[in-house]
Every structure is written in structure tokens, then in C-alpha cells.
Amino acid sequence: MPQKIIIVGGGIIGAMAAYRLTQQGANVTVVDAGHARATDASFSWINASFFTDDAYFRLRTEGITAFGRLGNTLDVPVTSHGSIVWEDEGPAFDRQLHRLNRLGADVRVIDGQAITALESAIMQPPERAMFFPSEIAVDSTALVTSLLAAASAAGARMLSGVFVQGVTQTGDRVTGITTSVGAIPADQVIVATGVGTQVLLAGIGLSLPMLKRPGLMMRTRPIAQTIRHIIASPTQEFRQLPNGAILAPVSAGHQADTSSEIMRPPDVLADAAIIRLRAMLPDADLEWDQVMLADRPMPQDGLPAVGAIGPAGLYVATMHSGITLAAIMGELIMTEVLDGVSAKSADLLAAYRPKRFGV
Ligand SMILES: Cc1cc2nc3c(=O)[nH]c(=O)nc-3n(C[C@H](O)[C@H](O)[C@H](O)COP(=O)(O)OP(=O)(O)OC[C@H]3O[C@@H](n4cnc5c(N)ncnc54)[C@H](O)[C@@H]3O)c2cc1C
């Protein structure tokens, strides 16, 4: 076991790693600059229904299963159970369903009547949708708070408001970090800095190219509890929070959104999202209250970058769909940092090693 582990970044990935490592008795310090976190602006839908290839589907499914295991030791703040999805229609719907069935997904098709039985407030439901009973949404901010509190109770130290400028090394081994307030020694450094990863690694000559993928998340003023599931229609994704607010990305199909710029003012986009929501929920008195802008941490090919990188003792974990993948990543990072690559981690992470970028 490394004698001292520094985790740079206290978003969901760093917090999950801190939790799992301290549960194994590791000596962990979490250092966080206090920058805006993607974790706090996330839609936080834990799903396998959005995927690009078979390996990624399997990783995301493992992500859902790992949340179940996390729930055995920590109170996970789940806010919605099950998703109703009809982003694709016609032949595209059939193709997606065929792929999902071939992969053994936990999905069933429901008709308009069944959709109304599940969500009576949705006006003019589609003729059919896919229902994913095992997908969930969580309060990701509350979850990070719980994870860090549990890590702290197990001995982890927290350095907040501290910007990490670089990683130090002697020969081919990591020796610690440099920060805005001095150097801190460590024999293992885990970089979980989200969108800050590319710049931090560039400081030691490592190139991990990342995309610019801004997203806008809107909250409405609270309304009476109406919606119980995660809803993904062709025009809008949304879910309802425990305080009654509807949470919705302002771009439809936000998971597949490849825009590198927000082209219109956030309030104009939020107004347009409210109009789309009102068409689906005509009986709800919907007004937007808050819009959050955040960049998604996304390596250049859109897939996670996880594993040892550069000098011995350095490890990176940055990804989109980091909420879906957080619980499984916490387990895999813990295994690889404490015991080295396992058969399971080698298998699940084979397609996501940073070396694919020539690092
Ligand atoms: C609009 C939007 C919607 C999303 N929807 C979903 C969804 O529905 N499902 C899903 O699975 N994923 C979703 N995601 C993606 C998901 O939220 C992210 O993948 C995840 O939150 C990334 O967590 P993280 O810990 O890697 O990064 P962050 O939460 O961004 O945390 C990184 C931390 O690193 C710190 N840091 C950075 N640089 C330094 C430095 N040099 N020194 C010290 N500290 C530093 C920051 O202060 C920050 O606290 C969405 C993201 C966005 C923006």
C-alpha cells in the first residue's frame, strides 16, 4: 500500500476514490481548489441506456450495479427510480431496442397507457417508450458531501481552497504535489480534477487532450410533486427534485450534445426549454428559477481516461458520465492503487486507458 496518497479534486470521482481507499485503511489527503464542479451542475442520471459501443454499455451497467453495492455501506441519496425514454422514434427506436436486448439490458417497452399510469401529468404520451427500471438519479452534491464525510471519519484529511500547480517527481517516481501554499510530499497522486486535468498534466509534459463541452442545467421554481421517473423525450429530458423543482438540461438530448460553445444567452435557452416542458406538462405552473453553466470533463474521444500515467505513482481518472461511473470507478481506482491491475479492472478499463492518446 502507498504510504501517503494525495487525491487532487473533490468532485464525485475524487470523493468516491477517497471513500473506497479510506475504507481499506489507506492514508489519504484530498486537495481541492474549490473551483466550480461539474458534479454540482449535473443531471446525475445513472444510466446505461445512453452508450456508444458494447464495452461502454457494459461499463455503464457495472456502474449501476456498483451503486447498489455502495448502498450497502453508505446512504445513497437516490431521488428518482426508473427512466422512461423515447428519445428515438420509429426505426431508430427499434434499432436501439434490438441493440439493448442483444446486450441483455434491463429494459421493457411500455405503451402510452402504461406511460400515463406511471406519469399521469405527461400530456400526449408517445405510443411507446423504453422503461429502464434499474436506472436512478441521485443528488450528486449531497452524495459527495456524504462520501467526503465518511472518508474524513475514516482518517482522510481535506485541504480545501488549495490549488494544485503541479506534480513533483524524482527520476521516474512521483514525490508529491506543488500547491499555491507550498509543496506536499506523497508517494501516490491521483488526479481527479475534471476539466482541470489537461492543464495539470501538461505541467509535467503529459498530454491528455480534452474537449470543450459546456452544458446548461435549469431548475424551475418548485411545483407540487408530479414526476417520479427520469424522463427523456425527443424534445426534453427532465426529472423532479425532492423540493419540487424540475431539473432539466436546456439542450434536448444533452448526453449526445457535441456543441463546443453555448451559442445563445442562457436565459433565452431556458425560456425555450420552459416552453418545451410546458407542452409536456400543461397543468404545471412552470417558471425557471436558476440556470447553471458547467463544462463536462470529456477526453477527446468522449470516453473516460482512467489509469496509471507518466511517472510511477501517478494515476488519472477523468470522464463524462462521471456520475453513472463514479461508484465503479471508486472500486477500480482503489484496487489498482492499492493492489495493482486486477483481472476485473484490466477487463473493464481496457478501452479507457490514457495511453490511447499516446501519453
Ligand atoms: C450539464 C451537465 C450534465 C451532466 N449530466 C450527467 C448525467 O446525467 N449523468 C452522468 O453520469 N454524468 C453527467 N454529467 C457528467 C458528470 O457530472 C461529470 O462527469 C462528473 O461530475 C465529473 O466529476 P469529477 O469529480 O471528475 O469533476 P468535478 O465535479 O468537476 O470536480 C473536479 C474538482 O477538481 C478540483 N480541481 C480542478 N483542478 C484543480 C487543481 N489544479 N487543484 C486542486 N483542485 C482542482 C475542482 O475544484 C473540483 O472540485 C453531466 C455534466 C454536466 C456539466
The ligand as a Gaussian input file, in Angstrom:
#p B3LYP/6-31G(d) Opt

LIG

0 1
 C      -24.668000      19.873000     -17.574000
 C      -24.106000      18.506000     -17.224000
 C      -24.955000      17.400000     -17.172000
 C      -24.444000      16.135000     -16.853000
 N      -25.287000      15.072000     -16.765000
 C      -24.803000      13.861000     -16.413000
 C      -25.697000      12.757000     -16.207000
 O      -26.922000      12.867000     -16.327000
 N      -25.148000      11.555000     -15.862000
 C      -23.795000      11.388000     -15.697000
 O      -23.363000      10.288000     -15.377000
 N      -22.938000      12.431000     -15.856000
 C      -23.421000      13.654000     -16.187000
 N      -22.568000      14.713000     -16.330000
 C      -21.122000      14.480000     -16.158000
 C      -20.740000      14.413000     -14.697000
 O      -21.399000      15.407000     -13.953000
 C      -19.216000      14.569000     -14.578000
 O      -18.605000      13.563000     -15.386000
 C      -18.742000      14.392000     -13.139000
 O      -19.426000      15.280000     -12.282000
 C      -17.233000      14.650000     -13.085000
 O      -16.824000      14.589000     -11.731000
 P      -15.313000      14.951000     -11.370000
 O      -15.143000      14.626000      -9.939000
 O      -14.418000      14.285000     -12.342000
 O      -15.164000      16.512000     -11.676000
 P      -15.735000      17.784000     -10.886000
 O      -17.020000      17.511000     -10.231000
 O      -15.686000      18.923000     -11.848000
 O      -14.661000      18.006000      -9.731000
 C      -13.332000      18.359000     -10.039000
 C      -12.717000      19.000000      -8.817000
 O      -11.337000      19.182000      -9.079000
 C      -10.940000      20.412000      -8.498000
 N       -9.750000      20.869000      -9.208000
 C       -9.602000      21.075000     -10.534000
 N       -8.348000      21.494000     -10.818000
 C       -7.690000      21.521000      -9.626000
 C       -6.354000      21.850000      -9.253000
 N       -5.420000      22.177000     -10.158000
 N       -6.027000      21.821000      -7.930000
 C       -6.943000      21.442000      -6.992000
 N       -8.208000      21.105000      -7.301000
 C       -8.586000      21.152000      -8.606000
 C      -12.129000      21.337000      -8.638000
 O      -12.072000      22.350000      -7.627000
 C      -13.304000      20.366000      -8.477000
 O      -13.779000      20.352000      -7.144000
 C      -23.054000      15.993000     -16.602000
 C      -22.218000      17.114000     -16.602000
 C      -22.742000      18.355000     -16.899000
 C      -21.821000      19.556000     -16.860000

